[in-house]
Amino acid sequence: MNYLELYQAIQDYSENTEALFVQNIPRFVMEAEERIYNSVQLPALRKNVTGAATANIPYLSIPADYLSTYSIAVVDATGSYNYLLNKDVNFIRAAYPKATTTGLPIYYATFGSQYSDLNSLSFLLGPTPDSSYTVEMHYFYYPVSIVQGVINTISITNAGSSYTNGTYENVALSGGSGTGALATITIAGGVITTVSIINGGSLFVVNDVLTASAASIGNTGSNFSITVTTVNNAAGTSWLGINYDPVLLYGAMREAMLFMKGEQDLVAYYEQKYQEALGQLKRLGDGLERGDAYRDGQTKLKVTS
C-alpha cells in the first residue's frame, strides 16, 4: 500500500471527505507510525552508521533520526571492536569524576539535549577518549514517513512588493499539487525576506510554485511566490506500507476516529484491530526476524486424524 492508497482508504473507511478531516490525514498517519515504531523493534528499521569520537571530548552526537540504541562500538588503533556498556550519567560521573581522565571508552550514557539545541541528544563517554576513534553505531530510527510529498526545502522565487512589515505565523500556502502547508513569513522593507516551513503538508512535488494571500500577511502587497525545491518521500512508499500495511491502516483509523469524536465502540473497534495487527507485526519483528530453524526449530501444529 502506498500513501495515495492509504489516503483514499482512510476516507473510504471513515466515509468522510470533509476538508478539515482530509487536511489532517497526514497527521493521523504520522501519529500511527510513531506508535508502531515505539512498540516493535523491527530489524529492517535499524541503521548502521560510523562517526568519530574526538580526543579529550567526552561527548558524542546522536543522529537526528535516532529512536533507540542497538549497539555502540569504538574501533581502536588495531582495528578491534570494543563494544560499550550502557550506564547512566551518574555512574560515569562517579567512575570518572574528572573529565581529564582519558583512555579507551568503556561506557556510554544518554546525556540529554544540549543547551544550544534542545532537540539534539548526545552520549556521554567514559572515560573521555584519549585519542580520536572511529565509532560504529547500530540504532533503531524513525524512517521517513509514508506521507508523500512533504515540503522539505523551498526557495523564494519572487519577494513581491508593497507588503506590510512584520512576522506572520501559521500562514497557509496555496498553489501547487499538494495541501496543508503552513509557514512563518517575515517581511521587511515591503518584501518577503524569509519563509520558514512549519508544516510541510503533503502531496507536493518539486518545482511546485506556492504563494500566500495578502490577507494573511498584512492585507497589502502582491506577487510573492516560492518554489518547492525538495520534498520528503516523493514516491509515497515505506517499509510498513510495502511489508505490513494493516497495522498502519488501523492505527491511522484509530486516530481518525478520535479526531471525529467517534462513538466509543468505533474507537475501541479500531484500537482492537490495531492491536491485532500490531501483535502479528511483533511476531515478525520481535520473533521471526530474530531466529531461525537451526536454533529455534520449526513451528508445528498438532494434526488430528
Backbone torsions as a table, in degrees:
resi	resn	phi	psi	omega
1	MET	NA	124.7	174.9
2	ASN	-94.5	179.8	-174.0
3	TYR	-65.1	-39.9	-179.6
4	LEU	-62.2	-38.3	177.7
5	GLU	-67.5	-42.4	178.4
6	LEU	-64.7	-44.0	179.1
7	TYR	-56.4	-44.4	-179.9
8	GLN	-72.2	-39.0	-179.1
9	ALA	-62.5	-40.5	179.7
10	ILE	-61.5	-41.1	177.1
11	GLN	-66.8	-40.1	-178.4
12	ASP	-68.5	-46.3	-178.8
13	TYR	-63.9	-39.1	-177.2
14	SER	-85.3	-14.3	-175.3
15	GLU	53.5	45.6	-176.9
16	ASN	-137.5	118.3	176.4
17	THR	-121.4	17.3	178.7
18	GLU	-61.1	142.4	-169.2
19	ALA	-57.7	-45.5	-177.9
20	LEU	-65.9	-38.1	177.5
21	PHE	-63.0	-49.1	-179.0
22	VAL	-61.2	-39.0	179.7
23	GLN	-61.3	-29.0	-176.8
24	ASN	-93.8	-0.4	179.3
25	ILE	-55.8	-42.7	177.1
26	PRO	-57.1	-36.9	178.7
27	ARG	-65.9	-42.0	178.2
28	PHE	-57.5	-44.4	-176.7
29	VAL	-66.8	-45.8	-178.3
30	MET	-65.0	-37.8	178.3
31	GLU	-66.9	-38.2	176.5
32	ALA	-64.5	-42.4	179.4
33	GLU	-59.8	-43.1	-179.1
34	GLU	-64.6	-38.9	176.4
35	ARG	-60.8	-43.5	-177.1
36	ILE	-65.8	-48.8	-175.6
37	TYR	-66.2	-22.4	176.8
38	ASN	-93.3	2.9	-178.7
39	SER	-112.5	-26.7	-175.9
40	VAL	-130.4	135.3	174.9
41	GLN	-95.6	97.6	-178.0
42	LEU	-91.7	116.3	178.4
43	PRO	-55.1	-30.5	179.7
44	ALA	-67.2	-18.7	180.0
45	LEU	-109.6	47.4	177.9
46	ARG	-124.3	136.1	-177.7
47	LYS	-108.4	153.7	171.1
48	ASN	-121.6	121.9	178.7
49	VAL	-133.6	155.8	173.6
50	THR	-117.5	144.6	178.3
51	GLY	-141.7	-158.9	-177.4
52	ALA	-141.6	132.7	169.4
53	ALA	-91.7	133.2	-174.7
54	THR	-98.1	138.4	179.7
55	ALA	-55.4	132.3	175.6
56	ASN	70.1	10.3	175.5
57	ILE	-115.3	116.8	-174.6
58	PRO	-81.5	-0.7	-173.9
59	TYR	-110.0	148.3	179.5
60	LEU	-133.1	126.2	-178.2
61	SER	-69.5	149.2	178.2
62	ILE	-106.4	137.9	179.5
63	PRO	-56.4	148.3	-176.0
64	ALA	-62.9	-28.2	-177.5
65	ASP	-96.5	15.8	-178.0
66	TYR	-62.3	135.7	173.6
67	LEU	-115.1	-53.2	177.0
68	SER	-158.0	159.3	-176.0
69	THR	-86.6	138.3	169.7
70	TYR	-100.4	-50.6	174.8
71	SER	-163.8	154.4	174.8
72	ILE	-134.2	130.9	178.9
73	ALA	-130.2	141.2	173.2
74	VAL	-102.5	130.2	-179.3
75	VAL	-97.4	117.2	-176.4
76	ASP	-82.9	-176.3	-174.2
77	ALA	-63.5	-22.6	-179.9
78	THR	-87.5	-4.7	-177.4
79	GLY	90.1	3.6	-179.9
80	SER	-78.3	142.4	178.0
81	TYR	-90.2	128.3	178.5
82	ASN	-119.4	104.4	-175.6
83	TYR	-78.1	131.8	-176.4
84	LEU	-84.6	147.2	177.6
85	LEU	-94.5	136.1	-179.5
86	ASN	-79.9	124.0	176.2
87	LYS	-131.5	175.2	173.4
88	ASP	-93.4	168.0	-176.1
89	VAL	-59.9	-39.7	-178.4
90	ASN	-59.7	-40.5	179.7
91	PHE	-61.2	-47.1	-177.4
92	ILE	-66.6	-40.4	178.5
93	ARG	-63.9	-37.4	179.6
94	ALA	-73.0	-37.8	-178.9
95	ALA	-72.1	-34.7	-178.3
96	TYR	-131.5	75.5	-174.6
97	PRO	-63.4	-20.2	177.7
98	LYS	-110.9	125.7	179.7
99	ALA	-65.3	-15.1	179.4
100	THR	-79.3	-6.8	174.8
101	THR	-75.3	114.5	-173.5
102	THR	-118.0	163.3	178.6
103	GLY	166.1	-170.6	174.7
104	LEU	-73.4	121.8	-178.6
105	PRO	-56.2	141.5	179.7
106	ILE	-117.5	-33.8	-174.1
107	TYR	-124.6	160.1	170.3
108	TYR	-143.1	153.7	176.6
109	ALA	-141.4	146.9	174.6
110	THR	-72.6	115.6	-171.4
111	PHE	-88.0	-22.3	-178.5
112	GLY	102.2	-176.7	-175.5
113	SER	-76.3	156.1	177.3
114	GLN	-88.3	148.6	-178.5
115	TYR	-59.3	-36.3	-177.6
116	SER	-76.4	-17.4	-179.8
117	ASP	-149.8	96.1	-173.5
118	LEU	-67.9	-13.2	-179.9
119	ASN	-98.1	2.7	-175.1
120	SER	-110.7	114.7	178.1
121	LEU	-84.3	163.5	175.0
122	SER	-148.1	162.5	173.8
123	PHE	-103.5	147.8	170.6
124	LEU	-103.0	127.5	-178.8
125	LEU	-100.8	146.5	176.7
126	GLY	-140.1	127.3	-5.6
127	PRO	-73.0	174.0	175.2
128	THR	-59.2	133.9	-178.7
129	PRO	-56.1	134.7	177.8
130	ASP	-90.0	-2.8	-179.9
131	SER	-156.8	173.3	175.0
132	SER	-83.0	124.3	-176.9
133	TYR	-121.8	146.6	168.6
134	THR	-75.0	136.0	178.9
135	VAL	-119.0	128.0	176.2
136	GLU	-109.9	127.3	-175.3
137	MET	-126.2	130.4	169.9
138	HIS	-106.7	132.0	-179.0
139	TYR	-152.0	151.9	172.2
140	PHE	-81.4	141.6	-171.9
141	TYR	-136.7	164.9	173.0
142	TYR	-86.6	108.1	177.6
143	PRO	-67.1	163.8	172.7
144	VAL	-59.5	134.4	-177.5
145	SER	-59.7	153.3	174.3
146	ILE	-67.1	-18.4	-179.3
147	VAL	-57.1	123.8	-170.5
148	GLN	-88.1	138.7	169.6
149	GLY	68.7	38.4	174.4
150	VAL	-77.8	127.5	-177.5
151	ILE	-62.6	129.4	178.3
152	ASN	-104.9	-53.8	178.0
153	THR	-135.6	155.5	179.0
154	ILE	-137.9	166.7	170.7
155	SER	-132.0	147.2	178.4
156	ILE	-79.8	115.0	180.0
157	THR	-81.5	-42.9	-179.2
158	ASN	-142.1	120.1	-177.5
159	ALA	-76.7	-7.4	178.0
160	GLY	71.4	-168.4	-179.6
161	SER	-157.5	156.7	174.1
162	SER	65.3	25.3	176.9
163	TYR	-81.7	160.3	178.8
164	THR	-86.9	124.9	-176.7
165	ASN	-60.2	145.9	177.9
166	GLY	149.3	179.1	176.1
167	THR	-115.8	127.5	-174.5
168	TYR	-119.0	125.8	-175.5
169	GLU	-96.9	152.9	173.0
170	ASN	52.4	44.5	179.1
171	VAL	-81.9	125.3	178.5
172	ALA	-74.5	130.7	177.0
173	LEU	-97.9	138.2	-178.8
174	SER	-122.8	162.9	-178.9
175	GLY	101.0	176.8	179.9
176	GLY	72.2	-164.5	-173.9
177	SER	-100.2	-8.4	-175.2
178	GLY	-109.6	-171.4	-179.5
179	THR	-143.9	164.4	168.4
180	GLY	84.2	6.9	-178.3
181	ALA	-79.4	135.3	177.3
182	LEU	-127.0	150.5	-177.8
183	ALA	-146.0	158.3	167.4
184	THR	-100.8	124.5	-174.8
185	ILE	-117.6	130.1	177.5
186	THR	-111.8	133.4	-179.1
187	ILE	-121.8	130.7	175.2
188	ALA	-141.0	139.8	-178.9
189	GLY	63.9	23.9	178.0
190	GLY	80.4	2.9	179.9
191	VAL	-125.8	158.9	177.2
192	ILE	-72.2	124.5	-179.8
193	THR	-105.8	-37.7	177.3
194	THR	-140.9	146.8	174.2
195	VAL	-132.4	116.3	179.6
196	SER	-111.6	119.6	179.8
197	ILE	-73.8	123.4	177.2
198	ILE	-108.5	-18.2	172.4
199	ASN	-144.2	115.3	-174.3
200	GLY	-78.0	0.3	179.2
201	GLY	61.0	-148.1	178.5
202	SER	-159.6	160.8	174.9
203	LEU	66.6	22.2	172.8
204	PHE	-84.8	160.0	175.8
205	VAL	-130.3	158.3	177.6
206	VAL	-58.9	139.5	-179.2
207	ASN	81.2	2.8	169.5
208	ASP	-58.9	137.0	177.4
209	VAL	-105.4	124.3	-175.0
210	LEU	-119.9	158.6	176.3
211	THR	-146.2	-175.9	176.7
212	ALA	-140.2	147.8	-179.0
213	SER	-69.2	143.6	178.5
214	ALA	-58.6	-30.7	-178.7
215	ALA	-62.0	-26.9	-177.9
216	SER	-89.8	-7.1	-179.5
217	ILE	-134.4	52.4	171.0
218	GLY	100.8	-2.9	176.0
219	ASN	70.5	10.5	175.8
220	THR	-135.1	170.1	173.4
221	GLY	91.2	167.7	-178.5
222	SER	-162.2	168.0	171.8
223	ASN	74.6	11.4	175.8
224	PHE	-72.2	138.3	173.9
225	SER	-156.1	151.9	174.2
226	ILE	-128.5	159.2	178.2
227	THR	-119.7	134.1	176.9
228	VAL	-73.2	123.5	-177.9
229	THR	-102.2	-33.7	174.3
230	THR	-144.3	150.4	175.0
231	VAL	-131.3	155.6	173.6
232	ASN	-85.1	136.4	172.2
233	ASN	54.4	64.7	179.7
234	ALA	-62.7	-25.7	-178.4
235	ALA	-85.0	-20.7	179.8
236	GLY	70.1	34.0	178.4
237	THR	-121.3	161.2	176.0
238	SER	-156.4	168.1	179.6
239	TRP	-59.4	-44.0	-179.7
240	LEU	-64.4	-43.2	-179.2
241	GLY	-62.8	-35.5	-178.5
242	ILE	-81.1	-40.9	-170.0
243	ASN	-99.8	-31.5	179.8
244	TYR	-158.9	83.0	-174.0
245	ASP	-81.9	-19.2	-178.4
246	PRO	-57.9	-39.9	-178.6
247	VAL	-64.4	-33.1	179.3
248	LEU	-72.8	-43.5	179.3
249	LEU	-62.9	-50.4	-176.7
250	TYR	-70.4	-32.7	175.3
251	GLY	-64.1	-42.4	178.9
252	ALA	-68.7	-35.9	179.1
253	MET	-67.4	-35.2	175.8
254	ARG	-61.7	-43.5	177.7
255	GLU	-65.5	-36.8	179.3
256	ALA	-64.8	-41.1	179.1
257	MET	-63.7	-39.2	177.3
258	LEU	-64.0	-41.3	179.6
259	PHE	-61.7	-41.1	-176.7
260	MET	-81.9	2.0	-175.6
261	LYS	56.1	45.0	-176.6
262	GLY	-66.1	162.5	177.9
263	GLU	-56.9	147.1	-175.7
264	GLN	-58.4	-37.1	-178.9
265	ASP	-67.8	-31.0	177.2
266	LEU	-71.4	-42.4	176.7
267	VAL	-60.2	-44.8	-179.8
268	ALA	-64.6	-36.6	179.7
269	TYR	-62.4	-49.2	-178.3
270	TYR	-70.8	-30.4	174.1
271	GLU	-65.7	-40.4	177.9
272	GLN	-63.8	-45.0	179.4
273	LYS	-63.7	-37.6	177.5
274	TYR	-63.4	-45.7	-178.5
275	GLN	-65.0	-36.7	176.2
276	GLU	-62.8	-46.0	179.6
277	ALA	-66.6	-38.2	179.1
278	LEU	-64.2	-37.9	177.7
279	GLY	-61.2	-40.4	177.6
280	GLN	-67.9	-37.4	177.9
281	LEU	-67.2	-37.9	177.5
282	LYS	-66.0	-34.9	175.9
283	ARG	-59.0	-38.3	178.4
284	LEU	-74.9	-56.5	-172.5
285	GLY	-72.4	-42.3	-177.6
286	ASP	-93.9	-5.3	-177.4
287	GLY	-123.1	-80.4	-172.4
288	LEU	-57.4	-39.0	-177.1
289	GLU	-76.6	-2.1	-178.7
290	ARG	-115.4	13.4	-180.0
291	GLY	-148.5	177.5	175.4
292	ASP	-150.4	170.3	-176.2
293	ALA	-65.8	-31.1	-178.1
294	TYR	-65.4	-42.1	-178.0
295	ARG	-88.2	-38.2	-169.5
296	ASP	-107.7	-7.9	-175.2
297	GLY	76.0	176.9	-179.9
298	GLN	-108.8	148.8	179.5
299	THR	-65.7	133.3	177.5
300	LYS	-126.3	136.4	174.1
301	LEU	-109.2	137.8	-179.1
302	LYS	-65.2	130.4	-179.5
303	VAL	-101.6	128.5	177.0
304	THR	-106.1	138.7	-177.0
305	SER	-93.8	NA	NA
